[in-house]
């Protein structure tokens, strides 16, 4: 029987990196509680839920910061 080699990495030019709330708070220089407030208000990119944990795409956060931290809750009446 012929074995199939499964790649261990995704062949992309830029790898996605998921970061936790502590890392996001450090990137923004705010508390972790403030990150959750921003998330709950729809003011930042939505995290991915992994089990009971929130993880953010590092590149999406960096792009959001570079764009001046615009609202991310399109169409919400707030």
N, CA, C and O atoms as a Maestro MAE file, in Angstrom:
{
 s_m_m2io_version
 :::
 2.0.0
}

f_m_ct {
 s_m_title
 :::
 protein
 m_atom[312] {
  # First column is atom index #
  i_m_mmod_type
  r_m_x_coord
  r_m_y_coord
  r_m_z_coord
  i_m_residue_number
  s_m_chain_name
  s_m_pdb_residue_name
  s_m_pdb_atom_name
  i_m_atomic_number
  :::
  1 25 0.837 -1.169 0.000 1 A "UNK " " N  " 7
  2 3 0.000 0.000 0.000 1 A "UNK " " CA " 6
  3 2 0.891 1.245 0.000 1 A "UNK " " C  " 6
  4 15 1.873 1.319 0.738 1 A "UNK " " O  " 8
  5 25 0.539 2.198 -0.821 2 A "UNK " " N  " 7
  6 3 1.316 3.419 -0.952 2 A "UNK " " CA " 6
  7 2 0.921 4.413 0.138 2 A "UNK " " C  " 6
  8 15 -0.265 4.658 0.364 2 A "UNK " " O  " 8
  9 25 1.917 4.982 0.811 3 A "UNK " " N  " 7
  10 3 1.658 5.972 1.865 3 A "UNK " " CA " 6
  11 2 1.557 7.355 1.249 3 A "UNK " " C  " 6
  12 15 2.290 7.704 0.324 3 A "UNK " " O  " 8
  13 25 0.632 8.128 1.788 4 A "UNK " " N  " 7
  14 3 0.459 9.505 1.339 4 A "UNK " " CA " 6
  15 2 1.061 10.421 2.381 4 A "UNK " " C  " 6
  16 15 0.755 10.320 3.569 4 A "UNK " " O  " 8
  17 25 1.920 11.315 1.927 5 A "UNK " " N  " 7
  18 3 2.531 12.267 2.843 5 A "UNK " " CA " 6
  19 2 1.593 13.470 2.996 5 A "UNK " " C  " 6
  20 15 1.230 14.115 2.013 5 A "UNK " " O  " 8
  21 25 1.212 13.757 4.232 6 A "UNK " " N  " 7
  22 3 0.334 14.884 4.531 6 A "UNK " " CA " 6
  23 2 1.188 16.049 4.997 6 A "UNK " " C  " 6
  24 15 1.961 15.912 5.945 6 A "UNK " " O  " 8
  25 25 1.052 17.221 4.327 7 A "UNK " " N  " 7
  26 3 1.870 18.358 4.745 7 A "UNK " " CA " 6
  27 2 1.505 18.823 6.146 7 A "UNK " " C  " 6
  28 15 0.337 18.802 6.533 7 A "UNK " " O  " 8
  29 25 2.507 19.241 6.897 8 A "UNK " " N  " 7
  30 3 2.266 19.695 8.266 8 A "UNK " " CA " 6
  31 2 2.034 21.197 8.335 8 A "UNK " " C  " 6
  32 15 1.602 21.709 9.367 8 A "UNK " " O  " 8
  33 25 2.314 21.904 7.256 9 A "UNK " " N  " 7
  34 3 2.083 23.342 7.220 9 A "UNK " " CA " 6
  35 2 1.243 23.702 6.007 9 A "UNK " " C  " 6
  36 15 1.211 22.972 5.016 9 A "UNK " " O  " 8
  37 25 0.574 24.821 6.097 10 A "UNK " " N  " 7
  38 3 -0.215 25.307 4.979 10 A "UNK " " CA " 6
  39 2 0.707 26.147 4.107 10 A "UNK " " C  " 6
  40 15 1.359 27.066 4.603 10 A "UNK " " O  " 8
  41 25 0.770 25.846 2.823 11 A "UNK " " N  " 7
  42 3 1.685 26.587 1.960 11 A "UNK " " CA " 6
  43 2 1.144 27.966 1.597 11 A "UNK " " C  " 6
  44 15 0.473 28.126 0.578 11 A "UNK " " O  " 8
  45 25 1.434 28.948 2.423 12 A "UNK " " N  " 7
  46 3 1.039 30.324 2.139 12 A "UNK " " CA " 6
  47 2 2.255 31.214 2.310 12 A "UNK " " C  " 6
  48 15 3.250 30.823 2.921 12 A "UNK " " O  " 8
  49 25 2.159 32.420 1.759 13 A "UNK " " N  " 7
  50 3 3.281 33.336 1.896 13 A "UNK " " CA " 6
  51 2 3.300 33.960 3.281 13 A "UNK " " C  " 6
  52 15 4.358 34.345 3.779 13 A "UNK " " O  " 8
  53 25 2.137 34.059 3.900 14 A "UNK " " N  " 7
  54 3 2.073 34.651 5.228 14 A "UNK " " CA " 6
  55 2 1.180 33.774 6.108 14 A "UNK " " C  " 6
  56 15 -0.022 33.665 5.861 14 A "UNK " " O  " 8
  57 25 1.750 33.165 7.106 15 A "UNK " " N  " 7
  58 3 1.020 32.257 7.978 15 A "UNK " " CA " 6
  59 2 0.093 33.023 8.918 15 A "UNK " " C  " 6
  60 15 0.460 34.075 9.441 15 A "UNK " " O  " 8
  61 25 -1.094 32.496 9.124 16 A "UNK " " N  " 7
  62 3 -2.000 33.076 10.106 16 A "UNK " " CA " 6
  63 2 -1.477 32.739 11.493 16 A "UNK " " C  " 6
  64 15 -0.978 31.638 11.728 16 A "UNK " " O  " 8
  65 25 -1.591 33.672 12.388 17 A "UNK " " N  " 7
  66 3 -1.155 33.435 13.755 17 A "UNK " " CA " 6
  67 2 -2.283 33.885 14.672 17 A "UNK " " C  " 6
  68 15 -2.720 35.034 14.609 17 A "UNK " " O  " 8
  69 25 -2.745 32.995 15.510 18 A "UNK " " N  " 7
  70 3 -3.807 33.322 16.442 18 A "UNK " " CA " 6
  71 2 -3.201 33.733 17.766 18 A "UNK " " C  " 6
  72 15 -2.282 33.089 18.272 18 A "UNK " " O  " 8
  73 25 -3.728 34.819 18.324 19 A "UNK " " N  " 7
  74 3 -3.210 35.329 19.591 19 A "UNK " " CA " 6
  75 2 -4.334 35.415 20.608 19 A "UNK " " C  " 6
  76 15 -5.501 35.565 20.245 19 A "UNK " " O  " 8
  77 25 -3.981 35.322 21.871 20 A "UNK " " N  " 7
  78 3 -4.975 35.360 22.942 20 A "UNK " " CA " 6
  79 2 -5.233 36.798 23.389 20 A "UNK " " C  " 6
  80 15 -4.625 37.739 22.879 20 A "UNK " " O  " 8
  81 25 -6.138 36.950 24.344 21 A "UNK " " N  " 7
  82 3 -6.540 38.279 24.801 21 A "UNK " " CA " 6
  83 2 -5.377 39.046 25.423 21 A "UNK " " C  " 6
  84 15 -5.307 40.268 25.298 21 A "UNK " " O  " 8
  85 25 -4.477 38.351 26.084 22 A "UNK " " N  " 7
  86 3 -3.325 39.018 26.690 22 A "UNK " " CA " 6
  87 2 -2.435 39.647 25.623 22 A "UNK " " C  " 6
  88 15 -1.952 40.766 25.795 22 A "UNK " " O  " 8
  89 25 -2.218 38.932 24.527 23 A "UNK " " N  " 7
  90 3 -1.405 39.461 23.434 23 A "UNK " " CA " 6
  91 2 -2.083 40.657 22.772 23 A "UNK " " C  " 6
  92 15 -1.426 41.649 22.457 23 A "UNK " " O  " 8
  93 25 -3.390 40.566 22.562 24 A "UNK " " N  " 7
  94 3 -4.133 41.677 21.961 24 A "UNK " " CA " 6
  95 2 -4.077 42.897 22.883 24 A "UNK " " C  " 6
  96 15 -3.875 44.018 22.418 24 A "UNK " " O  " 8
  97 25 -4.256 42.681 24.174 25 A "UNK " " N  " 7
  98 3 -4.180 43.778 25.141 25 A "UNK " " CA " 6
  99 2 -2.802 44.434 25.092 25 A "UNK " " C  " 6
  100 15 -2.695 45.658 25.178 25 A "UNK " " O  " 8
  101 25 -1.766 43.642 24.957 26 A "UNK " " N  " 7
  102 3 -0.415 44.186 24.855 26 A "UNK " " CA " 6
  103 2 -0.213 44.995 23.582 26 A "UNK " " C  " 6
  104 15 0.466 46.021 23.595 26 A "UNK " " O  " 8
  105 25 -0.804 44.532 22.476 27 A "UNK " " N  " 7
  106 3 -0.700 45.250 21.208 27 A "UNK " " CA " 6
  107 2 -1.392 46.608 21.292 27 A "UNK " " C  " 6
  108 15 -0.949 47.580 20.680 27 A "UNK " " O  " 8
  109 25 -2.484 46.665 22.057 28 A "UNK " " N  " 7
  110 3 -3.260 47.903 22.186 28 A "UNK " " CA " 6
  111 2 -2.850 48.734 23.392 28 A "UNK " " C  " 6
  112 15 -3.282 49.879 23.528 28 A "UNK " " O  " 8
  113 25 -2.026 48.176 24.263 29 A "UNK " " N  " 7
  114 3 -1.604 48.818 25.512 29 A "UNK " " CA " 6
  115 2 -2.812 49.161 26.387 29 A "UNK " " C  " 6
  116 15 -2.938 50.272 26.904 29 A "UNK " " O  " 8
  117 25 -3.700 48.160 26.536 30 A "UNK " " N  " 7
  118 3 -4.883 48.286 27.392 30 A "UNK " " CA " 6
  119 2 -4.996 47.022 28.237 30 A "UNK " " C  " 6
  120 15 -4.206 46.092 28.076 30 A "UNK " " O  " 8
  121 25 -5.966 46.988 29.127 31 A "UNK " " N  " 7
  122 3 -6.187 45.799 29.954 31 A "UNK " " CA " 6
  123 2 -6.937 44.735 29.155 31 A "UNK " " C  " 6
  124 15 -7.556 45.030 28.132 31 A "UNK " " O  " 8
  125 25 -6.871 43.502 29.637 32 A "UNK " " N  " 7
  126 3 -7.618 42.430 28.977 32 A "UNK " " CA " 6
  127 2 -9.117 42.685 29.083 32 A "UNK " " C  " 6
  128 15 -9.871 42.362 28.165 32 A "UNK " " O  " 8
  129 25 -9.548 43.261 30.194 33 A "UNK " " N  " 7
  130 3 -10.969 43.575 30.358 33 A "UNK " " CA " 6
  131 2 -11.429 44.574 29.292 33 A "UNK " " C  " 6
  132 15 -12.538 44.464 28.770 33 A "UNK " " O  " 8
  133 25 -10.575 45.544 28.976 34 A "UNK " " N  " 7
  134 3 -10.932 46.528 27.953 34 A "UNK " " CA " 6
  135 2 -11.042 45.870 26.579 34 A "UNK " " C  " 6
  136 15 -11.895 46.256 25.779 34 A "UNK " " O  " 8
  137 25 -10.195 44.886 26.296 35 A "UNK " " N  " 7
  138 3 -10.293 44.146 25.030 35 A "UNK " " CA " 6
  139 2 -11.660 43.476 24.938 35 A "UNK " " C  " 6
  140 15 -12.306 43.526 23.892 35 A "UNK " " O  " 8
  141 25 -12.104 42.846 26.034 36 A "UNK " " N  " 7
  142 3 -13.419 42.213 26.027 36 A "UNK " " CA " 6
  143 2 -14.540 43.241 25.867 36 A "UNK " " C  " 6
  144 15 -15.552 42.956 25.228 36 A "UNK " " O  " 8
  145 25 -14.369 44.425 26.440 37 A "UNK " " N  " 7
  146 3 -15.369 45.486 26.254 37 A "UNK " " CA " 6
  147 2 -15.445 45.903 24.787 37 A "UNK " " C  " 6
  148 15 -16.534 46.075 24.241 37 A "UNK " " O  " 8
  149 25 -14.291 46.063 24.158 38 A "UNK " " N  " 7
  150 3 -14.260 46.416 22.731 38 A "UNK " " CA " 6
  151 2 -14.931 45.332 21.893 38 A "UNK " " C  " 6
  152 15 -15.707 45.625 20.984 38 A "UNK " " O  " 8
  153 25 -14.623 44.080 22.209 39 A "UNK " " N  " 7
  154 3 -15.213 42.941 21.482 39 A "UNK " " CA " 6
  155 2 -16.719 42.928 21.642 39 A "UNK " " C  " 6
  156 15 -17.449 42.791 20.660 39 A "UNK " " O  " 8
  157 25 -17.192 43.071 22.876 40 A "UNK " " N  " 7
  158 3 -18.628 43.018 23.158 40 A "UNK " " CA " 6
  159 2 -19.388 44.171 22.499 40 A "UNK " " C  " 6
  160 15 -20.555 44.019 22.137 40 A "UNK " " O  " 8
  161 25 -18.731 45.319 22.344 41 A "UNK " " N  " 7
  162 3 -19.367 46.484 21.730 41 A "UNK " " CA " 6
  163 2 -19.263 46.453 20.197 41 A "UNK " " C  " 6
  164 15 -19.824 47.320 19.527 41 A "UNK " " O  " 8
  165 25 -18.562 45.481 19.648 42 A "UNK " " N  " 7
  166 3 -18.403 45.390 18.203 42 A "UNK " " CA " 6
  167 2 -17.427 46.405 17.650 42 A "UNK " " C  " 6
  168 15 -17.514 46.782 16.482 42 A "UNK " " O  " 8
  169 25 -16.502 46.850 18.475 43 A "UNK " " N  " 7
  170 3 -15.559 47.888 18.073 43 A "UNK " " CA " 6
  171 2 -14.242 47.351 17.545 43 A "UNK " " C  " 6
  172 15 -13.368 48.124 17.153 43 A "UNK " " O  " 8
  173 25 -14.092 46.043 17.531 44 A "UNK " " N  " 7
  174 3 -12.843 45.445 17.048 44 A "UNK " " CA " 6
  175 2 -13.179 44.178 16.277 44 A "UNK " " C  " 6
  176 15 -14.310 43.698 16.355 44 A "UNK " " O  " 8
  177 25 -12.222 43.622 15.531 45 A "UNK " " N  " 7
  178 3 -12.483 42.380 14.799 45 A "UNK " " CA " 6
  179 2 -12.947 41.267 15.747 45 A "UNK " " C  " 6
  180 15 -12.479 41.156 16.880 45 A "UNK " " O  " 8
  181 25 -13.868 40.457 15.254 46 A "UNK " " N  " 7
  182 3 -14.384 39.352 16.061 46 A "UNK " " CA " 6
  183 2 -13.323 38.273 16.234 46 A "UNK " " C  " 6
  184 15 -12.557 37.990 15.312 46 A "UNK " " O  " 8
  185 25 -13.283 37.679 17.413 47 A "UNK " " N  " 7
  186 3 -12.334 36.573 17.632 47 A "UNK " " CA " 6
  187 2 -12.900 35.254 17.110 47 A "UNK " " C  " 6
  188 15 -14.087 35.143 16.805 47 A "UNK " " O  " 8
  189 25 -12.037 34.279 17.018 48 A "UNK " " N  " 7
  190 3 -12.458 32.914 16.738 48 A "UNK " " CA " 6
  191 2 -12.657 32.237 18.086 48 A "UNK " " C  " 6
  192 15 -11.871 32.449 19.009 48 A "UNK " " O  " 8
  193 25 -13.688 31.436 18.204 49 A "UNK " " N  " 7
  194 3 -13.914 30.685 19.437 49 A "UNK " " CA " 6
  195 2 -13.285 29.311 19.273 49 A "UNK " " C  " 6
  196 15 -13.636 28.565 18.358 49 A "UNK " " O  " 8
  197 25 -12.368 28.983 20.147 50 A "UNK " " N  " 7
  198 3 -11.755 27.660 20.180 50 A "UNK " " CA " 6
  199 2 -12.059 27.065 21.540 50 A "UNK " " C  " 6
  200 15 -11.399 27.371 22.533 50 A "UNK " " O  " 8
  201 25 -13.067 26.213 21.568 51 A "UNK " " N  " 7
  202 3 -13.534 25.705 22.859 51 A "UNK " " CA " 6
  203 2 -14.121 26.859 23.629 51 A "UNK " " C  " 6
  204 15 -15.043 27.519 23.149 51 A "UNK " " O  " 8
  205 25 -13.613 27.113 24.802 52 A "UNK " " N  " 7
  206 3 -14.072 28.240 25.599 52 A "UNK " " CA " 6
  207 2 -13.166 29.455 25.495 52 A "UNK " " C  " 6
  208 15 -13.327 30.417 26.245 52 A "UNK " " O  " 8
  209 25 -12.215 29.416 24.571 53 A "UNK " " N  " 7
  210 3 -11.232 30.490 24.453 53 A "UNK " " CA " 6
  211 2 -11.484 31.364 23.236 53 A "UNK " " C  " 6
  212 15 -12.015 30.904 22.225 53 A "UNK " " O  " 8
  213 25 -11.098 32.621 23.342 54 A "UNK " " N  " 7
  214 3 -11.131 33.548 22.214 54 A "UNK " " CA " 6
  215 2 -9.723 33.690 21.676 54 A "UNK " " C  " 6
  216 15 -8.768 33.829 22.439 54 A "UNK " " O  " 8
  217 25 -9.596 33.656 20.353 55 A "UNK " " N  " 7
  218 3 -8.313 33.873 19.702 55 A "UNK " " CA " 6
  219 2 -8.547 34.812 18.525 55 A "UNK " " C  " 6
  220 15 -9.521 34.670 17.786 55 A "UNK " " O  " 8
  221 25 -7.643 35.772 18.361 56 A "UNK " " N  " 7
  222 3 -7.733 36.735 17.275 56 A "UNK " " CA " 6
  223 2 -6.641 36.465 16.265 56 A "UNK " " C  " 6
  224 15 -5.548 36.025 16.622 56 A "UNK " " O  " 8
  225 25 -6.936 36.728 15.004 57 A "UNK " " N  " 7
  226 3 -5.934 36.652 13.949 57 A "UNK " " CA " 6
  227 2 -5.010 37.858 14.120 57 A "UNK " " C  " 6
  228 15 -5.456 39.002 14.035 57 A "UNK " " O  " 8
  229 25 -3.750 37.607 14.354 58 A "UNK " " N  " 7
  230 3 -2.787 38.671 14.629 58 A "UNK " " CA " 6
  231 2 -2.737 39.680 13.486 58 A "UNK " " C  " 6
  232 15 -2.697 40.887 13.725 58 A "UNK " " O  " 8
  233 25 -2.740 39.192 12.245 59 A "UNK " " N  " 7
  234 3 -2.683 40.092 11.098 59 A "UNK " " CA " 6
  235 2 -3.924 40.966 11.002 59 A "UNK " " C  " 6
  236 15 -3.825 42.139 10.644 59 A "UNK " " O  " 8
  237 25 -5.094 40.411 11.316 60 A "UNK " " N  " 7
  238 3 -6.327 41.202 11.286 60 A "UNK " " CA " 6
  239 2 -6.275 42.315 12.333 60 A "UNK " " C  " 6
  240 15 -6.724 43.431 12.073 60 A "UNK " " O  " 8
  241 25 -5.734 42.019 13.506 61 A "UNK " " N  " 7
  242 3 -5.613 43.037 14.551 61 A "UNK " " CA " 6
  243 2 -4.636 44.125 14.121 61 A "UNK " " C  " 6
  244 15 -4.911 45.310 14.309 61 A "UNK " " O  " 8
  245 25 -3.497 43.737 13.547 62 A "UNK " " N  " 7
  246 3 -2.517 44.721 13.100 62 A "UNK " " CA " 6
  247 2 -3.083 45.614 11.991 62 A "UNK " " C  " 6
  248 15 -2.827 46.818 11.974 62 A "UNK " " O  " 8
  249 25 -3.847 45.030 11.068 63 A "UNK " " N  " 7
  250 3 -4.477 45.818 10.006 63 A "UNK " " CA " 6
  251 2 -5.519 46.765 10.580 63 A "UNK " " C  " 6
  252 15 -5.631 47.909 10.141 63 A "UNK " " O  " 8
  253 25 -6.279 46.294 11.555 64 A "UNK " " N  " 7
  254 3 -7.295 47.113 12.209 64 A "UNK " " CA " 6
  255 2 -6.635 48.302 12.910 64 A "UNK " " C  " 6
  256 15 -7.131 49.425 12.817 64 A "UNK " " O  " 8
  257 25 -5.538 48.071 13.600 65 A "UNK " " N  " 7
  258 3 -4.807 49.149 14.278 65 A "UNK " " CA " 6
  259 2 -4.272 50.140 13.241 65 A "UNK " " C  " 6
  260 15 -4.390 51.352 13.426 65 A "UNK " " O  " 8
  261 25 -3.684 49.631 12.148 66 A "UNK " " N  " 7
  262 3 -3.120 50.491 11.102 66 A "UNK " " CA " 6
  263 2 -4.195 51.349 10.429 66 A "UNK " " C  " 6
  264 15 -3.910 52.446 9.949 66 A "UNK " " O  " 8
  265 25 -5.440 50.838 10.398 67 A "UNK " " N  " 7
  266 3 -6.550 51.578 9.789 67 A "UNK " " CA " 6
  267 2 -7.151 52.599 10.752 67 A "UNK " " C  " 6
  268 15 -8.092 53.306 10.391 67 A "UNK " " O  " 8
  269 25 -6.625 52.684 11.957 68 A "UNK " " N  " 7
  270 3 -7.125 53.652 12.929 68 A "UNK " " CA " 6
  271 2 -8.213 53.113 13.836 68 A "UNK " " C  " 6
  272 15 -8.970 53.887 14.421 68 A "UNK " " O  " 8
  273 25 -8.303 51.797 13.963 69 A "UNK " " N  " 7
  274 3 -9.275 51.129 14.848 69 A "UNK " " CA " 6
  275 2 -10.729 51.505 14.535 69 A "UNK " " C  " 6
  276 15 -11.453 51.956 15.422 69 A "UNK " " O  " 8
  277 25 -11.164 51.322 13.273 70 A "UNK " " N  " 7
  278 3 -12.559 51.642 12.938 70 A "UNK " " CA " 6
  279 2 -13.526 50.633 13.557 70 A "UNK " " C  " 6
  280 15 -13.138 49.516 13.898 70 A "UNK " " O  " 8
  281 25 -14.795 51.043 13.698 71 A "UNK " " N  " 7
  282 3 -15.830 50.127 14.198 71 A "UNK " " CA " 6
  283 2 -15.920 48.915 13.292 71 A "UNK " " C  " 6
  284 15 -15.744 49.023 12.078 71 A "UNK " " O  " 8
  285 25 -16.190 47.777 13.874 72 A "UNK " " N  " 7
  286 3 -16.292 46.536 13.097 72 A "UNK " " CA " 6
  287 2 -17.690 45.942 13.140 72 A "UNK " " C  " 6
  288 15 -17.880 44.796 12.731 72 A "UNK " " O  " 8
  289 25 -18.659 46.682 13.620 73 A "UNK " " N  " 7
  290 3 -20.025 46.154 13.768 73 A "UNK " " CA " 6
  291 2 -20.950 46.746 12.716 73 A "UNK " " C  " 6
  292 15 -21.979 47.322 13.068 73 A "UNK " " O  " 8
  293 25 -20.624 46.626 11.468 74 A "UNK " " N  " 7
  294 3 -21.379 47.205 10.366 74 A "UNK " " CA " 6
  295 2 -22.894 47.090 10.567 74 A "UNK " " C  " 6
  296 15 -23.425 46.000 10.778 74 A "UNK " " O  " 8
  297 25 -23.564 48.217 10.500 75 A "UNK " " N  " 7
  298 3 -25.028 48.215 10.557 75 A "UNK " " CA " 6
  299 2 -25.628 48.218 11.939 75 A "UNK " " C  " 6
  300 15 -26.853 48.240 12.050 75 A "UNK " " O  " 8
  301 25 -24.860 48.199 12.981 76 A "UNK " " N  " 7
  302 3 -25.413 48.181 14.335 76 A "UNK " " CA " 6
  303 2 -25.873 49.580 14.729 76 A "UNK " " C  " 6
  304 15 -25.250 50.573 14.354 76 A "UNK " " O  " 8
  305 25 -26.941 49.651 15.470 77 A "UNK " " N  " 7
  306 3 -27.469 50.917 15.949 77 A "UNK " " CA " 6
  307 2 -26.956 51.160 17.367 77 A "UNK " " C  " 6
  308 15 -27.630 50.826 18.342 77 A "UNK " " O  " 8
  309 25 -25.786 51.731 17.477 78 A "UNK " " N  " 7
  310 3 -25.191 51.994 18.780 78 A "UNK " " CA " 6
  311 2 -24.811 53.429 18.872 78 A "UNK " " C  " 6
  312 15 -24.288 53.865 19.898 78 A "UNK " " O  " 8
  :::
 }
 m_bond[311] {
  # First column is bond index #
  i_m_from
  i_m_to
  i_m_order
  :::
  1 1 2 1
  2 2 3 1
  3 3 4 2
  4 3 5 1
  5 5 6 1
  6 6 7 1
  7 7 8 2
  8 7 9 1
  9 9 10 1
  10 10 11 1
  11 11 12 2
  12 11 13 1
  13 13 14 1
  14 14 15 1
  15 15 16 2
  16 15 17 1
  17 17 18 1
  18 18 19 1
  19 19 20 2
  20 19 21 1
  21 21 22 1
  22 22 23 1
  23 23 24 2
  24 23 25 1
  25 25 26 1
  26 26 27 1
  27 27 28 2
  28 27 29 1
  29 29 30 1
  30 30 31 1
  31 31 32 2
  32 31 33 1
  33 33 34 1
  34 34 35 1
  35 35 36 2
  36 35 37 1
  37 37 38 1
  38 38 39 1
  39 39 40 2
  40 39 41 1
  41 41 42 1
  42 42 43 1
  43 43 44 2
  44 43 45 1
  45 45 46 1
  46 46 47 1
  47 47 48 2
  48 47 49 1
  49 49 50 1
  50 50 51 1
  51 51 52 2
  52 51 53 1
  53 53 54 1
  54 54 55 1
  55 55 56 2
  56 55 57 1
  57 57 58 1
  58 58 59 1
  59 59 60 2
  60 59 61 1
  61 61 62 1
  62 62 63 1
  63 63 64 2
  64 63 65 1
  65 65 66 1
  66 66 67 1
  67 67 68 2
  68 67 69 1
  69 69 70 1
  70 70 71 1
  71 71 72 2
  72 71 73 1
  73 73 74 1
  74 74 75 1
  75 75 76 2
  76 75 77 1
  77 77 78 1
  78 78 79 1
  79 79 80 2
  80 79 81 1
  81 81 82 1
  82 82 83 1
  83 83 84 2
  84 83 85 1
  85 85 86 1
  86 86 87 1
  87 87 88 2
  88 87 89 1
  89 89 90 1
  90 90 91 1
  91 91 92 2
  92 91 93 1
  93 93 94 1
  94 94 95 1
  95 95 96 2
  96 95 97 1
  97 97 98 1
  98 98 99 1
  99 99 100 2
  100 99 101 1
  101 101 102 1
  102 102 103 1
  103 103 104 2
  104 103 105 1
  105 105 106 1
  106 106 107 1
  107 107 108 2
  108 107 109 1
  109 109 110 1
  110 110 111 1
  111 111 112 2
  112 111 113 1
  113 113 114 1
  114 114 115 1
  115 115 116 2
  116 115 117 1
  117 117 118 1
  118 118 119 1
  119 119 120 2
  120 119 121 1
  121 121 122 1
  122 122 123 1
  123 123 124 2
  124 123 125 1
  125 125 126 1
  126 126 127 1
  127 127 128 2
  128 127 129 1
  129 129 130 1
  130 130 131 1
  131 131 132 2
  132 131 133 1
  133 133 134 1
  134 134 135 1
  135 135 136 2
  136 135 137 1
  137 137 138 1
  138 138 139 1
  139 139 140 2
  140 139 141 1
  141 141 142 1
  142 142 143 1
  143 143 144 2
  144 143 145 1
  145 145 146 1
  146 146 147 1
  147 147 148 2
  148 147 149 1
  149 149 150 1
  150 150 151 1
  151 151 152 2
  152 151 153 1
  153 153 154 1
  154 154 155 1
  155 155 156 2
  156 155 157 1
  157 157 158 1
  158 158 159 1
  159 159 160 2
  160 159 161 1
  161 161 162 1
  162 162 163 1
  163 163 164 2
  164 163 165 1
  165 165 166 1
  166 166 167 1
  167 167 168 2
  168 167 169 1
  169 169 170 1
  170 170 171 1
  171 171 172 2
  172 171 173 1
  173 173 174 1
  174 174 175 1
  175 175 176 2
  176 175 177 1
  177 177 178 1
  178 178 179 1
  179 179 180 2
  180 179 181 1
  181 181 182 1
  182 182 183 1
  183 183 184 2
  184 183 185 1
  185 185 186 1
  186 186 187 1
  187 187 188 2
  188 187 189 1
  189 189 190 1
  190 190 191 1
  191 191 192 2
  192 191 193 1
  193 193 194 1
  194 194 195 1
  195 195 196 2
  196 195 197 1
  197 197 198 1
  198 198 199 1
  199 199 200 2
  200 199 201 1
  201 201 202 1
  202 202 203 1
  203 203 204 2
  204 203 205 1
  205 205 206 1
  206 206 207 1
  207 207 208 2
  208 207 209 1
  209 209 210 1
  210 210 211 1
  211 211 212 2
  212 211 213 1
  213 213 214 1
  214 214 215 1
  215 215 216 2
  216 215 217 1
  217 217 218 1
  218 218 219 1
  219 219 220 2
  220 219 221 1
  221 221 222 1
  222 222 223 1
  223 223 224 2
  224 223 225 1
  225 225 226 1
  226 226 227 1
  227 227 228 2
  228 227 229 1
  229 229 230 1
  230 230 231 1
  231 231 232 2
  232 231 233 1
  233 233 234 1
  234 234 235 1
  235 235 236 2
  236 235 237 1
  237 237 238 1
  238 238 239 1
  239 239 240 2
  240 239 241 1
  241 241 242 1
  242 242 243 1
  243 243 244 2
  244 243 245 1
  245 245 246 1
  246 246 247 1
  247 247 248 2
  248 247 249 1
  249 249 250 1
  250 250 251 1
  251 251 252 2
  252 251 253 1
  253 253 254 1
  254 254 255 1
  255 255 256 2
  256 255 257 1
  257 257 258 1
  258 258 259 1
  259 259 260 2
  260 259 261 1
  261 261 262 1
  262 262 263 1
  263 263 264 2
  264 263 265 1
  265 265 266 1
  266 266 267 1
  267 267 268 2
  268 267 269 1
  269 269 270 1
  270 270 271 1
  271 271 272 2
  272 271 273 1
  273 273 274 1
  274 274 275 1
  275 275 276 2
  276 275 277 1
  277 277 278 1
  278 278 279 1
  279 279 280 2
  280 279 281 1
  281 281 282 1
  282 282 283 1
  283 283 284 2
  284 283 285 1
  285 285 286 1
  286 286 287 1
  287 287 288 2
  288 287 289 1
  289 289 290 1
  290 290 291 1
  291 291 292 2
  292 291 293 1
  293 293 294 1
  294 294 295 1
  295 295 296 2
  296 295 297 1
  297 297 298 1
  298 298 299 1
  299 299 300 2
  300 299 301 1
  301 301 302 1
  302 302 303 1
  303 303 304 2
  304 303 305 1
  305 305 306 1
  306 306 307 1
  307 307 308 2
  308 307 309 1
  309 309 310 1
  310 310 311 1
  311 311 312 2
  :::
 }
}
